[in-house]
């Protein structure tokens, strides 16, 4: 298909998807927004045809679009926002931004745009705690399973080091792919926005106005606000990313930084159960040493997590001990049973 045909098809597909999402959206305000955005996309497709006379393409939704529509139907549009954003659907910030009320004013400058998308403070600390907890529980369970099978101390040490390295590398690779994919999607979406903003600034302003209108602001005021926000080319793309796509550029992060952070967090936790080996604890006391070290660390992690959950610190620590201790206990008896069978 030609470049003009690609533009027409893209707008037709967007219009079709908007209507599919609207059909399964239970909230009337959100549903009305997607119906209006569908009309805007349809109008844009007609402008493509008018600019290229003689073209008479036929629209059929692609397999990818049909699959996304099914996911929105089965899981709900709000639960598949990243997938819808990847299909270049607009207005998704309506799922994360509240409607305008007397006590919650709409943004009037770029500095205020996206403030509602800001995550919980201390996100890196929380990620580090969870990463360390994963390493601690998984490696302690691995060690206790091997010990239960009757392995020698050298085998236990090598198994623990292998578990630490494999788990940390797996976490790092997964985090890298996750953040890199998020950045790729953002860069792709922003390139499309850049092209459309340059060619159809009025249409982009109207889409943004529809989003603000759906959040409770009068249409005329919404149009004035969107025009003012998009008037500065330096900030226009940032506004569109936050308000149309629901993406916060400040939260994208670095793929390598995220991978390194995950590796260190997991490895730090996975190292704790190995401490008794490094301190040359006798093999007859190894199980109790690993269990004691692990349960103490789990209790401390549970207390730290209470800072994020708001629960009582003591209860948080005891719950983590129960969960992690239970996992280690199961691993030990499974290893012991397998060791008896194999041996």
SERO-4910 file (N, C-alpha, C, O; in steps of 0.05 Angstrom, whole numbers):
BEGIN
 pado doro    nc1    nc2    nc3   cac1   cac2   cac3    cc1    cc2    cc3    oc1    oc2    oc3
  Unk    A     17    -24      0      0      0      0     18     25      0     39     25     13
  Unk    A     10     46    -14     25     70    -16     26     85     11     11     78     29
  Unk    A     43    106     12     44    121     37     17    134     43      9    134     67
  Unk    A      3    144     23    -23    156     28    -42    135     37    -59    140     55
  Unk    A    -41    111     25    -58     89     33    -53     80     62    -71     73     76
  Unk    A    -27     81     69    -20     74     97    -33     94    116    -43     85    137
  Unk    A    -32    119    110    -44    139    127    -74    135    129    -86    137    151
  Unk    A    -87    130    107   -116    125    107   -123    100    124   -141    101    140
  Unk    A   -108     79    119   -113     54    133   -109     57    163   -125     47    180
  Unk    A    -88     72    171    -83     76    199   -106     90    213   -114     83    235
  Unk    A   -117    111    200   -139    126    212   -164    109    213   -179    110    232
  Unk    A   -169     92    192   -192     75    191   -190     54    213   -210     48    226
  Unk    A   -167     43    217   -163     23    238   -167     35    265   -179     23    283
  Unk    A   -157     60    269   -161     73    295   -190     78    300   -200     73    322
  Unk    A   -205     87    280   -234     91    283   -248     65    290   -266     65    307
  Unk    A   -241     44    276   -253     18    282   -248      9    310   -266     -1    324
  Unk    A   -223     12    319   -216      3    346   -229     20    368   -237     10    388
  Unk    A   -231     46    362   -245     64    381   -273     54    386   -283     53    409
  Unk    A   -287     47    365   -315     37    367   -316     10    381   -334      5    397
  Unk    A   -296     -7    376   -295    -33    390   -291    -29    420   -304    -42    436
  Unk    A   -274    -10    427   -269     -4    456   -294      8    468   -302      1    491
  Unk    A   -306     27    454   -330     40    464   -352     19    469   -368     22    488
  Unk    A   -354     -1    452   -375    -21    455   -373    -37    480   -393    -48    490
  Unk    A   -349    -40    491   -345    -56    515   -338    -39    539   -333    -50    561
  Unk    A   -338    -13    537   -332      5    559   -357     11    575   -376     23    564
  Unk    A   -359      2    600   -383      6    616   -388     35    625   -411     43    629
  Unk    A   -367     51    627   -370     78    636   -379     96    613   -367     97    592
  Unk    A   -401    110    617   -414    126    596   -396    149    587   -395    155    563
  Unk    A   -381    162    605   -364    184    598   -341    174    580   -335    186    559
  Unk    A   -328    153    589   -306    142    573   -316    132    546   -303    136    525
  Unk    A   -340    119    546   -351    109    521   -356    131    501   -351    129    478
  Unk    A   -367    153    511   -373    176    494   -347    188    483   -347    196    459
  Unk    A   -326    188    499   -300    199    489   -290    182    466   -282    193    445
  Unk    A   -291    155    468   -281    138    447   -298    140    421   -288    138    399
  Unk    A   -324    144    425   -341    148    401   -334    174    387   -333    174    362
  Unk    A   -329    195    402   -321    220    389   -293    218    376   -289    229    355
  Unk    A   -275    204    389   -248    200    377   -250    183    352   -235    187    333
  Unk    A   -269    164    351   -273    149    327   -282    167    304   -274    164    281
  Unk    A   -300    185    311   -310    204    290   -287    222    280   -286    227    256
  Unk    A   -270    230    298   -247    247    290   -228    231    272   -219    242    252
  Unk    A   -223    206    279   -205    189    262   -218    184    235   -204    184    215
  Unk    A   -244    180    234   -258    175    209   -256    200    192   -252    198    167
  Unk    A   -259    223    204   -257    248    189   -229    252    178   -225    262    156
  Unk    A   -209    244    194   -182    246    185   -177    227    161   -162    235    142
  Unk    A   -189    204    162   -186    185    139   -198    197    114   -187    193     92
  Unk    A   -221    210    117   -233    223     94   -216    245     82   -216    250     58
  Unk    A   -202    259    100   -184    280     90   -161    268     74   -152    280     54
  Unk    A   -151    245     83   -130    231     67   -140    224     39   -126    228     20
  Unk    A   -165    214     37   -176    208     11   -179    233     -6   -174    232    -30
  Unk    A   -189    254      6   -192    279     -9   -166    290    -19   -165    302    -41
  Unk    A   -145    285     -4   -118    295    -13   -106    277    -34    -86    284    -47
  Unk    A   -117    253    -38   -107    234    -58   -130    224    -75   -138    201    -72
  Unk    A   -141    241    -93   -164    233   -109   -157    209   -127   -134    205   -135
  Unk    A   -177    193   -132   -173    170   -149   -168    145   -133   -169    122   -144
  Unk    A   -163    148   -107   -159    124    -90   -186    114    -80   -203    129    -73
  Unk    A   -188     88    -79   -213     75    -69   -206     50    -53   -215     28    -61
  Unk    A   -190     53    -32   -182     29    -16   -206     18     -1   -225     32      5
  Unk    A   -203     -7      6   -224    -22     22   -212    -29     49   -189    -40     50
  Unk    A   -226    -23     70   -215    -28     97   -224    -55    108   -248    -62    107
  Unk    A   -205    -70    118   -210    -95    133   -191    -94    157   -167    -92    153
  Unk    A   -202    -96    181   -184    -96    205   -164   -119    204   -171   -141    198
  Unk    A   -139   -112    210   -118   -132    210   -121   -151    233   -136   -146    252
  Unk    A   -107   -174    232   -109   -194    253   -101   -182    280   -114   -188    300
  Unk    A    -80   -166    280    -71   -153    305    -93   -136    317    -97   -138    342
  Unk    A   -106   -121    301   -128   -103    311   -151   -120    322   -163   -113    342
  Unk    A   -157   -142    309   -179   -159    318   -172   -173    345   -189   -176    362
  Unk    A   -147   -181    347   -138   -193    372   -140   -173    395   -149   -179    417
  Unk    A   -131   -148    390   -132   -127    410   -161   -121    418   -166   -117    442
  Unk    A   -178   -121    399   -207   -116    405   -218   -138    423   -234   -133    441
  Unk    A   -210   -163    417   -219   -185    434   -208   -183    462   -222   -188    482
  Unk    A   -183   -175    465   -171   -172    492   -186   -150    507   -191   -153    531
  Unk    A   -192   -128    494   -207   -107    507   -235   -117    516   -245   -108    537
  Unk    A   -246   -134    500   -273   -145    508   -271   -164    531   -287   -163    549
  Unk    A   -251   -181    531   -248   -202    552   -238   -190    578   -247   -198    599
  Unk    A   -218   -173    576   -204   -163    600   -213   -135    609   -208   -127    632
  Unk    A   -227   -120    591   -234    -93    597   -214    -73    586   -190    -78    588
  Unk    A   -222    -52    574   -204    -32    562   -183    -22    581   -160    -19    574
  Unk    A   -191    -16    606   -172     -5    625   -150    -24    632   -128    -15    640
  Unk    A   -154    -50    629   -133    -69    636   -114    -75    613    -94    -89    617
  Unk    A   -120    -65    589   -102    -69    566    -93    -43    555    -88    -40    531
  Unk    A    -89    -23    572    -81      4    563    -54      3    547    -53     16    527
  Unk    A    -34    -12    556     -9    -11    541    -12    -22    513      0    -12    494
  Unk    A    -29    -42    510    -34    -54    483    -49    -34    466    -43    -30    442
  Unk    A    -69    -20    477    -84      0    462    -66     23    454    -68     34    432
  Unk    A    -48     31    472    -29     53    466    -11     45    443     -5     61    426
  Unk    A     -3     19    443     14     10    421      0     11    394     12     12    373
  Unk    A    -27      9    395    -43     11    371    -50     40    364    -65     46    346
  Unk    A    -38     59    379    -41     88    375    -69     98    380    -79    115    366
  Unk    A    -82     86    401   -107     97    410   -102    119    429    -84    118    446
  Unk    A   -118    140    428   -115    164    444   -135    163    467   -154    147    468
  Unk    A   -131    182    486   -150    185    508   -147    165    530   -163    164    548
  Unk    A   -125    150    530   -121    129    551   -115    141    578   -117    127    598
  Unk    A   -107    166    579   -101    178    605   -127    181    621   -125    187    645
  Unk    A   -150    178    609   -175    180    623   -178    158    644   -193    160    663
  Unk    A   -162    136    641   -163    115    660   -146    120    684   -149    107    705
  Unk    A   -127    138    682   -109    144    704   -112    172    715   -102    178    737
  Unk    A   -126    190    701   -130    217    710   -159    221    718   -177    215    702
  Unk    A   -165    232    741   -192    237    750   -205    259    734   -192    275    721
  Unk    A   -232    259    735   -247    281    723   -243    307    738   -238    306    762
  Unk    A   -245    329    724   -242    355    737   -265    360    756   -288    357    749
  Unk    A   -258    369    780   -278    376    800   -271    403    811   -251    415    804
  Unk    A   -287    412    830   -282    438    842   -255    438    856   -240    457    856
  Unk    A   -248    415    868   -223    413    883   -200    402    867   -178    398    877
  Unk    A   -204    397    841   -183    386    824   -184    400    797   -198    392    779
  Unk    A   -168    421    795   -168    437    770   -153    423    748   -135    407    752
  Unk    A   -161    430    723   -147    420    699   -121    435    697   -118    457    707
  Unk    A   -101    423    683    -75    437    680    -78    462    663    -94    463    644
  Unk    A    -63    482    669    -63    507    653    -36    513    642    -32    534    629
  Unk    A    -16    496    647     11    499    637     23    472    633     14    452    645
  Unk    A     45    471    618     58    445    613     70    434    639     71    410    643
  Unk    A     78    452    657     89    443    683     69    427    699     76    409    715
  Unk    A     43    433    695     22    419    710     13    394    696      0    377    709
  Unk    A     18    391    670      9    368    655     25    343    665     49    344    667
  Unk    A     10    321    671     23    297    679     28    294    708     39    273    717
  Unk    A     21    314    724     25    311    753     10    288    765     18    276    784
  Unk    A    -14    282    752    -30    260    762    -18    233    755    -26    213    766
  Unk    A      1    233    736     13    207    728     37    200    745     50    179    741
  Unk    A     44    217    764     68    213    780     65    188    797     44    185    810
  Unk    A     85    171    798     83    146    813     88    151    843     93    174    851
  Unk    A     87    129    858     91    131    887    120    137    892    138    125    880
  Unk    A    125    154    910    153    161    917    167    137    928    154    119    941
  Unk    A    193    136    924    208    113    934    205     89    917    210     66    928
  Unk    A    199     91    892    195     68    875    220     51    872    218     27    871
  Unk    A    243     64    871    268     49    868    274     33    893    283     10    892
  Unk    A    269     45    916    273     31    941    254      7    943    263    -15    951
  Unk    A    229     11    936    210    -12    936    218    -34    917    217    -57    924
  Unk    A    228    -26    893    237    -46    874    261    -62    885    263    -86    881
  Unk    A    279    -48    898    302    -61    910    294    -81    931    305   -103    933
  Unk    A    275    -73    948    266    -91    969    253   -116    958    259   -138    967
  Unk    A    236   -113    938    223   -136    926    243   -153    911    241   -178    912
  Unk    A    263   -141    898    283   -156    884    300   -173    903    306   -196    898
  Unk    A    308   -160    925    323   -175    946    307   -197    958    318   -219    964
  Unk    A    281   -192    962    264   -213    973    262   -237    954    263   -260    963
  Unk    A    260   -232    928    259   -254    909    284   -270    910    283   -295    910
  Unk    A    307   -257    910    333   -271    911    335   -287    937    345   -310    936
  Unk    A    327   -276    959    329   -289    985    313   -314    986    323   -336    993
  Unk    A    287   -312    979    269   -335    981    276   -357    961    277   -381    968
  Unk    A    282   -349    936    288   -369    915    314   -384    921    315   -409    918
  Unk    A    335   -370    929    360   -384    934    360   -399    960    372   -421    961
  Unk    A    346   -389    980    344   -404   1005    329   -430   1000    336   -451   1010
  Unk    A    307   -429    985    292   -453    978    308   -473    962    307   -497    967
  Unk    A    324   -462    943    341   -479    927    362   -494    945    366   -518    942
  Unk    A    375   -479    963    395   -490    980    383   -511    999    394   -533   1002
  Unk    A    360   -505   1010    347   -524   1029    338   -549   1014    339   -571   1025
  Unk    A    330   -546    989    322   -570    974    346   -588    968    344   -612    970
  Unk    A    369   -575    962    393   -591    957    403   -604    982    411   -627    982
  Unk    A    402   -589   1005    411   -600   1030    393   -623   1038    402   -644   1048
  Unk    A    367   -620   1034    348   -641   1040    354   -667   1024    348   -689   1034
  Unk    A    364   -663   1000    371   -687    983    397   -700    992    404   -721    982
  Unk    A    411   -688   1012    435   -700   1022    460   -693   1007    480   -708   1009
  Unk    A    461   -670    993    484   -662    978    507   -654    997    502   -645   1019
  Unk    A    532   -657    987    555   -648   1002    557   -618   1003    544   -605    987
  Unk    A    573   -607   1022    574   -578   1025    585   -564   1000    577   -542    993
  Unk    A    604   -578    986    615   -566    961    593   -563    940    591   -543    926
  Unk    A    576   -584    938    554   -583    919    533   -562    927    523   -548    909
  Unk    A    528   -559    953    510   -538    962    520   -511    955    505   -493    946
  Unk    A    546   -506    959    558   -480    952    556   -474    923    548   -452    915
  Unk    A    563   -493    906    562   -489    877    533   -484    868    528   -468    850
  Unk    A    515   -499    880    487   -496    873    477   -468    880    463   -455    865
  Unk    A    485   -459    904    476   -432    913    488   -410    895    474   -391    889
  Unk    A    513   -413    888    525   -392    870    513   -393    843    508   -372    831
  Unk    A    507   -417    833    494   -419    806    466   -407    808    457   -393    789
  Unk    A    452   -412    830    425   -401    833    425   -371    834    408   -357    823
  Unk    A    445   -360    848    448   -331    850    453   -319    823    440   -300    815
  Unk    A    472   -330    808    479   -319    782    457   -322    762    450   -303    748
  Unk    A    445   -346    761    423   -350    742    399   -332    747    388   -320    729
  Unk    A    392   -330    773    369   -314    780    373   -284    775    356   -271    765
  Unk    A    397   -275    782    404   -246    778    405   -239    749    395   -218    741
  Unk    A    417   -257    733    418   -252    704    390   -253    691    384   -237    674
  Unk    A    374   -271    701    346   -273    690    331   -248    697    316   -237    680
  Unk    A    333   -238    722    319   -214    730    329   -190    714    313   -173    705
  Unk    A    355   -188    710    367   -166    695    358   -166    666    351   -145    655
  Unk    A    358   -190    654    350   -192    626    320   -185    623    313   -170    604
  Unk    A    304   -194    641    275   -188    640    270   -159    643    253   -147    629
  Unk    A    284   -146    662    280   -117    666    290   -101    643    277    -81    635
  Unk    A    312   -109    631    322    -95    607    302    -96    584    296    -76    572
  Unk    A    292   -120    579    273   -123    557    247   -107    562    236    -95    544
  Unk    A    238   -107    588    214    -93    595    217    -63    590    200    -50    578
  Unk    A    239    -51    601    243    -22    599    249    -15    570    240      6    560
  Unk    A    265    -31    556    272    -26    528    247    -26    511    244     -9    493
  Unk    A    229    -45    515    204    -47    500    187    -22    505    174    -12    487
  Unk    A    186    -14    530    170     10    537    181     35    523    166     51    513
  Unk    A    207     37    523    219     60    509    215     59    479    210     79    466
  Unk    A    217     35    468    213     32    439    184     40    432    180     54    412
  Unk    A    165     31    448    137     39    443    134     69    445    120     81    428
  Unk    A    146     81    465    143    110    469    155    125    445    143    144    435
  Unk    A    179    117    437    193    130    415    177    128    389    175    146    373
  Unk    A    165    104    384    149     99    360    124    117    361    117    130    341
  Unk    A    111    117    384     86    134    386     92    163    383     77    178    370
  Unk    A    115    172    394    121    200    393    129    209    364    124    231    356
  Unk    A    141    190    350    148    197    322    122    200    305    121    218    288
  Unk    A    103    183    310     77    186    297     63    212    305     52    227    288
  Unk    A     65    219    331     53    244    340     67    268    327     54    287    320
  Unk    A     93    266    325    108    288    313    100    293    284     96    316    276
  Unk    A     96    272    269     88    275    241     60    286    239     55    304    223
  Unk    A     41    276    256     14    285    254     11    314    265     -5    329    254
  Unk    A     26    321    285     25    348    296     34    368    275     24    390    273
  Unk    A     55    360    260     65    378    239     45    381    216     43    403    204
  Unk    A     31    359    209     14    360    186    -15    368    193    -28    381    177
  Unk    A    -25    359    216    -53    365    224    -54    375    252    -65    362    270
  Unk    A    -44    399    257    -45    410    285    -73    414    296    -78    410    320
  Unk    A    -91    422    278   -119    427    287   -132    401    297   -146    401    317
  Unk    A   -127    379    282   -139    353    290   -128    344    316   -142    333    333
  Unk    A   -102    347    320    -90    339    346   -101    355    369   -106    345    390
  Unk    A   -104    381    364   -116    399    385   -144    390    392   -153    391    415
  Unk    A   -159    382    371   -187    374    376   -188    348    392   -205    345    409
  Unk    A   -170    329    386   -169    304    401   -163    309    430   -175    298    448
  Unk    A   -144    327    435   -137    334    463   -160    347    477   -165    343    500
  Unk    A   -175    364    462   -198    378    474   -220    358    481   -232    361    502
  Unk    A   -224    338    465   -244    317    471   -236    302    497   -254    295    512
  Unk    A   -211    298    501   -202    284    525   -208    301    550   -218    291    570
  Unk    A   -201    327    548   -207    345    570   -237    348    575   -246    349    598
  Unk    A   -252    348    553   -281    350    556   -292    325    570   -310    328    587
  Unk    A   -281    302    564   -290    277    577   -283    277    607   -296    263    622
  Unk    A   -264    293    615   -256    294    643   -270    316    658   -264    322    681
  Unk    A   -290    329    644   -308    347    659   -306    376    653   -319    392    666
  Unk    A   -289    384    634   -286    413    628   -304    420    604   -307    403    586
  Unk    A   -315    444    603   -332    452    581   -317    452    555   -293    457    554
  Unk    A   -331    445    533   -317    440    507   -302    465    498   -280    462    488
  Unk    A   -314    488    500   -301    512    490   -275    518    506   -255    525    495
  Unk    A   -278    514    532   -254    518    549   -233    497    543   -209    502    544
  Unk    A   -242    472    538   -224    451    532   -209    457    506   -185    451    504
  Unk    A   -223    468    486   -210    475    461   -189    497    465   -167    496    454
  Unk    A   -196    517    481   -177    538    486   -152    528    501   -130    536    495
  Unk    A   -157    510    520   -135    499    536   -117    482    518    -92    485    520
  Unk    A   -128    465    501   -112    447    484    -96    464    464    -73    457    458
  Unk    A   -108    485    453    -94    502    434    -70    516    447    -49    518    436
  Unk    A    -75    525    472    -53    539    486    -31    520    493     -7    527    491
  Unk    A    -37    495    501    -17    476    509     -1    466    485     23    460    488
  Unk    A    -13    465    461      1    455    437     14    478    421     26    473    401
  Unk    A     11    502    431     22    525    416     52    525    416     65    535    397
  Unk    A     64    515    438     93    514    440    104    487    430    100    467    443
  Unk    A    117    487    407    127    462    395    145    446    414    147    422    413
  Unk    A    159    461    431    178    448    449    165    430    469    176    409    477
  Unk    A    140    437    477    126    422    497    102    406    487     91    390    501
  Unk    A     94    411    462     70    399    451     71    368    452     52    356    460
  Unk    A     93    357    444     96    327    443     94    316    471     83    294    475
  Unk    A    106    330    491    105    320    518     76    320    528     68    302    542
  Unk    A     61    341    522     33    343    530     17    320    517      1    307    531
  Unk    A     21    315    491      6    294    478     13    266    489     -4    249    491
  Unk    A     38    262    496     46    237    508     32    231    534     23    209    539
  Unk    A     30    252    550     18    248    577    -13    246    575    -25    229    588
  Unk    A    -25    264    560    -54    266    560    -68    249    540    -90    239    545
  Unk    A    -56    244    517    -68    227    497    -61    197    501    -78    180    499
  Unk    A    -35    192    505    -25    165    507    -24    154    536    -22    130    540
  Unk    A    -25    173    555    -23    164    583      5    155    590      9    139    608
  Unk    A     25    165    575     53    158    579     67    180    594     63    204    588
  Unk    A     84    173    613    100    193    628    129    190    620    142    170    629
  Unk    A    140    207    604    168    205    596    187    203    619    209    191    617
  Unk    A    180    216    641    198    216    664    200    189    678    219    184    693
  Unk    A    181    171    672    181    145    686    192    122    668    191     99    676
  Unk    A    203    129    645    212    108    626    238     95    636    240     70    635
  Unk    A    256    110    647    281     99    658    300     89    637    294     90    613
  Unk    A    323     80    646    344     69    628    344     39    629    343     27    650
  Unk    A    344     26    605    344     -4    605    368    -15    619    365    -34    635
  Unk    A    392     -4    614    416    -15    627    415     -9    657    424    -25    673
  Unk    A    405     15    664    404     22    692    384      3    707    390     -6    729
  Unk    A    361     -3    695    342    -21    707    353    -49    709    349    -62    730
  Unk    A    368    -58    689    379    -85    689    400    -87    711    401   -107    726
  Unk    A    417    -67    713    438    -67    734    426    -67    762    434    -81    780
  Unk    A    406    -50    765    392    -47    791    380    -74    799    382    -82    822
  Unk    A    366    -87    780    353   -113    786    374   -134    793    369   -151    811
  Unk    A    396   -135    778    417   -155    783    428   -152    811    430   -171    826
  Unk    A    434   -127    819    446   -123    846    426   -129    868    433   -141    888
  Unk    A    400   -121    864    380   -127    884    376   -156    889    376   -166    911
  Unk    A    373   -171    867    369   -200    869    393   -214    881    391   -230    899
  Unk    A    417   -207    871    441   -219    880    446   -214    910    455   -232    924
  Unk    A    439   -190    919    442   -184    947    425   -202    965    434   -212    985
  Unk    A    400   -206    956    383   -224    972    392   -253    970    391   -267    990
  Unk    A    400   -261    946    408   -289    942    434   -296    957    440   -319    962
  Unk    A    449   -276    963    475   -280    977    471   -287   1006    488   -301   1018
  Unk    A    449   -278   1018    444   -281   1047    445   -311   1055    458   -318   1075
  Unk    A    430   -329   1041    430   -357   1050    457   -370   1047    462   -391   1059
  Unk    A    476   -358   1032    502   -370   1028    522   -362   1050    543   -373   1052
  Unk    A    514   -343   1066    532   -333   1087    542   -355   1106    566   -355   1113
  Unk    A    525   -373   1115    535   -395   1132    558   -411   1120    575   -420   1134
  Unk    A    557   -415   1093    578   -430   1080    604   -413   1081    625   -424   1087
  Unk    A    601   -388   1075    625   -371   1074    638   -369   1102    662   -366   1104
  Unk    A    622   -371   1123    632   -369   1150    639   -397   1161    644   -401   1185
  Unk    A    639   -417   1143    647   -444   1150    631   -456   1173    643   -468   1191
  Unk    A    605   -453   1172    588   -466   1192    589   -496   1187    588   -505   1165
  Unk    A    591   -511   1209    592   -540   1207    567   -551   1192    545   -540   1195
  Unk    A    571   -572   1176    549   -582   1160    526   -592   1178    502   -591   1170
  Unk    A    532   -601   1202    511   -611   1220    493   -588   1230    470   -592   1238
  Unk    A    503   -563   1228    488   -540   1237    479   -523   1212    469   -501   1215
  Unk    A    484   -534   1188    480   -517   1165    451   -510   1161    444   -487   1155
  Unk    A    433   -529   1164    405   -524   1159    394   -503   1178    381   -484   1170
  Unk    A    401   -505   1204    391   -485   1223    404   -458   1218    391   -437   1222
  Unk    A    429   -457   1208    442   -432   1203    430   -418   1179    424   -394   1180
  Unk    A    424   -433   1158    411   -422   1134    383   -412   1141    375   -390   1133
  Unk    A    369   -429   1155    341   -422   1163    341   -397   1180    325   -379   1176
  Unk    A    359   -396   1200    360   -373   1218    367   -347   1203    354   -326   1207
  Unk    A    388   -349   1186    396   -325   1171    374   -316   1152    369   -292   1151
  Unk    A    362   -335   1139    341   -328   1119    316   -316   1133    305   -296   1124
  Unk    A    308   -329   1155    283   -319   1168    288   -292   1181    270   -275   1181
  Unk    A    312   -287   1191    318   -260   1201    317   -239   1180    305   -217   1183
  Unk    A    329   -245   1156    328   -226   1134    299   -223   1124    292   -200   1117
  Unk    A    284   -244   1123    256   -242   1114    240   -224   1133    223   -208   1125
  Unk    A    245   -227   1159    231   -210   1179    237   -181   1174    220   -164   1176
  Unk    A    262   -175   1169    271   -147   1165    258   -136   1139    250   -113   1138
  Unk    A    258   -153   1118    245   -144   1093    216   -139   1097    205   -119   1087
  Unk    A    202   -156   1112    174   -152   1117    169   -126   1132    149   -112   1126
  Unk    A    186   -119   1150    183    -94   1165    188    -70   1146    173    -50   1148
  Unk    A    207    -72   1128    212    -50   1109    188    -47   1090    180    -25   1083
  Unk    A    177    -70   1081    154    -69   1063    130    -56   1075    113    -45   1061
  Unk    A    128    -57   1102    106    -44   1115    105    -14   1111     84     -1   1114
  Unk    A    129     -3   1104    130     26   1098    113     32   1073    103     54   1071
  Unk    A    111     13   1055     96     17   1030     68      7   1032     50     19   1019
  Unk    A     63    -13   1048     36    -24   1050     19    -10   1071     -6    -11   1070
  Unk    A     32      3   1090     17     16   1112      9     -3   1134     -4      6   1153
  Unk    A     17    -28   1132     10    -48   1153     29    -46   1177     50    -33   1175
  Unk    A     21    -59   1198     38    -59   1222     64    -73   1216     65    -94   1204
  Unk    A     87    -61   1225    113    -71   1218    117   -100   1228    128   -116   1214
  Unk    A    109   -105   1253    113   -132   1265     97   -153   1249    107   -174   1243
  Unk    A     72   -146   1243     55   -165   1228     67   -169   1200     67   -192   1189
  Unk    A     77   -148   1187     89   -150   1161    113   -168   1162    117   -185   1143
  Unk    A    130   -166   1182    153   -183   1185    146   -212   1189    158   -230   1177
  Unk    A    126   -217   1207    118   -244   1212    105   -257   1188    108   -281   1183
  Unk    A     90   -241   1173     77   -253   1148     99   -261   1128     96   -282   1116
  Unk    A    119   -244   1125    141   -251   1107    156   -276   1116    164   -293   1100
  Unk    A    160   -279   1142    173   -302   1153    156   -327   1147    167   -348   1139
  Unk    A    130   -325   1150    112   -348   1145    112   -356   1116    113   -380   1110
  Unk    A    111   -336   1098    111   -342   1069    138   -354   1060    138   -376   1048
  Unk    A    159   -340   1066    186   -349   1058    194   -375   1072    205   -393   1059
  Unk    A    188   -377   1098    194   -401   1113    179   -425   1102    189   -447   1101
  Unk    A    154   -421   1095    138   -442   1084    149   -452   1057    150   -476   1052
  Unk    A    158   -434   1041    170   -441   1015    195   -458   1019    200   -478   1006
  Unk    A    212   -449   1038    237   -464   1044    231   -491   1056    245   -510   1049
  Unk    A    211   -493   1073    204   -519   1085    195   -539   1064    202   -562   1064
  Unk    A    178   -529   1046    168   -547   1024    192   -556   1007    193   -580   1000
  Unk    A    209   -537   1000    233   -544    983    250   -565    998    260   -584    985
  Unk    A    254   -563   1024    270   -581   1039    259   -609   1038    273   -629   1032
  Unk    A    233   -612   1043    221   -639   1044    218   -651   1016    220   -675   1013
  Unk    A    214   -634    996    214   -645    969    241   -655    961    244   -677    950
  Unk    A    262   -640    968    290   -649    963    296   -674    978    309   -692    968
  Unk    A    287   -676   1003    292   -700   1019    279   -724   1008    290   -746   1007
  Unk    A    254   -720    998    239   -743    986    253   -752    960    256   -776    955
  Unk    A    261   -732    943    274   -739    918    301   -753    924    309   -772    910
  Unk    A    315   -743    944    341   -754    951    338   -783    959    355   -800    953
  Unk    A    317   -789    975    312   -816    984    306   -835    960    314   -858    959
  Unk    A    290   -824    941    282   -840    917    306   -845    900    312   -868    891
  Unk    A    321   -824    894    344   -826    876    366   -842    889    379   -859    877
  Unk    A    371   -836    915    392   -850    929    386   -880    932    402   -894    944
***
